[in-house]
């Protein structure tokens, strides 16, 4: 019952802040909305994340919703193969109209015996971009495949990493210029 009351309070605050003329109030509407999602958690998230990446003159910013895979997949001596699912949503600038949605199963190759449990992340993703042409980049299709390769460390409930992600349509249609993002990723697991 307490979660319902807190969620309703945050929804009212969010609506009021979103209608305000001042930018700080609008920014607080986003923060209140995210906080209400954390309190209510209707999608049974295991964590939230944020990534910021760049590819020459393009910048990508995304929020990540995270779900753990139930149990470790396998163990190979000191290496544990674990994983999670990421649903990312954000935009690719310079055009704020270029919305990016993506779903990525991530495999984590962890060295749990070392401090910070360093890991190698790999993944394949399905992505949708709202624009097929932006500035000098043409990608021809809205649907894009993605490959992820990164490194990360996990300290308590926080995970910090750096990753490379390639997006392209897999030569389904030409031109296929794609994107090559170099990202910083921060995740919080709860």
N, C-alpha and C positions, 0 to 999 in steps of 0.2 A: 504494500500500500504506500509506503514511503517513496519507492521508486516512481510510482504513478504521480504522486503529488509533486515531487521534484521535477519530473518531466513536464508536467503541465505548467509549472512555474517558469521553467526555462523556455517553453514554447511561447508563453505570453511575453516574456522579456525579449525573445528573439523577434517576434512580430513587431513589437514596439520599436526595437532598435533598427530593424530593417526599414521602417518607414521614416526614420529620422533623416534630416538633411545633412548632418555632419558626418564626415568620413569615419571618425573614431567610433561613432555609434554603429555604423554599418559594419565595420570590422568586428565590433563586439557581437553583432548578430551572428556572424560566422562562428565565432568562438563559442557562443551560447548554444548554437545548433550542434556543434561537435560535442560539447560537454553533455548535452541531453542525449546524444547518441550513445555516449559512453555509459551514462547512468541507465538508460533504458535497454540498450543492446538488443534490439529486436532480431538482428541477424546472427546472434550468438558469436560475435567476433572474439578472437583470442588476442587481438592486438590491433594497433593503429601504426601507420608509418607515414613518412614524407620522403619524397625524393626530388632532387633538383639536378638537372643535367643540361649539358650544352653540346651542340653540334655546329661548329663554325658560327654562323649568325643566328642560330635558332636556340631558344631556351625552353626547356620543358620543366614544368612544375606539376607534381601529382600528389594527391593524398592516397594512401594505401590502406585498404581493409585487409586484415590478415586472419587466416584460419590455420591452425596447426593440423598436420596429419596426426592421427591418433597415437601411433607408437613409432619408435624408430624402425626404419625399413630393414636395416641390416647392420651388422658390426663386422669389421675387418681389422682385427687386432686393435690398435689404438684409435682407429677411425670409425666413427659412427655415421651412418647414412640416415639422415632425418629429412624432414621437409615441411613445407607449408604452402598454402595457396595465397596468392595476392590478387586482389581486384584493385586496379589503379585507375584513378580518374583525375583529369586535370586539363592543361592546355599546353600548346606549343606556340610560343611567341616568335615573331613579333605580332601575329594576328591573334587577338583574344578569342576570335571566333573558331580557331582550330582546336576543337575539343578532342581529347584523347581518352579512350576507354580501353582497358586491357585486362585480360585474365591470364595469370602465369602460375603454373605449378613450379615451385622452386625446390630443388634438391640441395641439401646442405651436407657437405662432407666435412664433419667436425673432428677436431683433435681435442677431445674433452679433457685429457690429462694435462694440457698446458693452460696457464692462466689466461682468462678471457675466452676460452674455448674457440680459438681461431677456426675459421671455416672457409671453404671454397663453395660459392653458390653457382649453380647452373640451372637453366630453365628454358623452356620453349613457351611462347605466348601467342595468343590470338588477340588482335587489336583492331580497333575501329577508329578512324580519324575522320573528322567532319569535313576537312578540306583535302582535295587531291592536288592542289597547286597553291604554293605559298612562296612569295618572293621569287627566287630563281629555282625553286625545287618543285619538280613534278613527280608524283608517285602513282598516278593513273587510277588507282582503285582505293576505295575507302577501307577495305579490309587489308590488314597487314599482318604478316608473320613476324615474330620477334624471337631473338636468341639473347640470352642473358649469361654473362660470365662476370663473377665478382668475388671479392674477399670481404670478410666481416669478422668482428669480434663481438662477443656477448658478455656484458657485465651486469649482473643481477637481472633486472627486467628490461634493460636497454640493449639494443643491438645497433652498432655503427658500422657502416660499410662503404665500399666504393665499388662501382660496377660499370661494365660496358654493356650497352644494349643496342643491337642492330634491328631496325624495322625496315621491312621491304615487302613487296607483294610476291616475292619468289618468282619473278619473271612471268607471272600470269599474264601481264599486259605491259607493253612498253609505252612511254619511258618508265623506268623503275629506278629512280635516283635514291630512294630510301633515306633513312636517317641513321646516324651513328652517334648515340648519346653516351657521354661519360658522366656518370652520376655520383652524387653523394647521397647515401640513404641512411635515415634514422628510423628505428622502429621501437615501439614500446609494447611489451607483452604483458598482459594482465590475466 
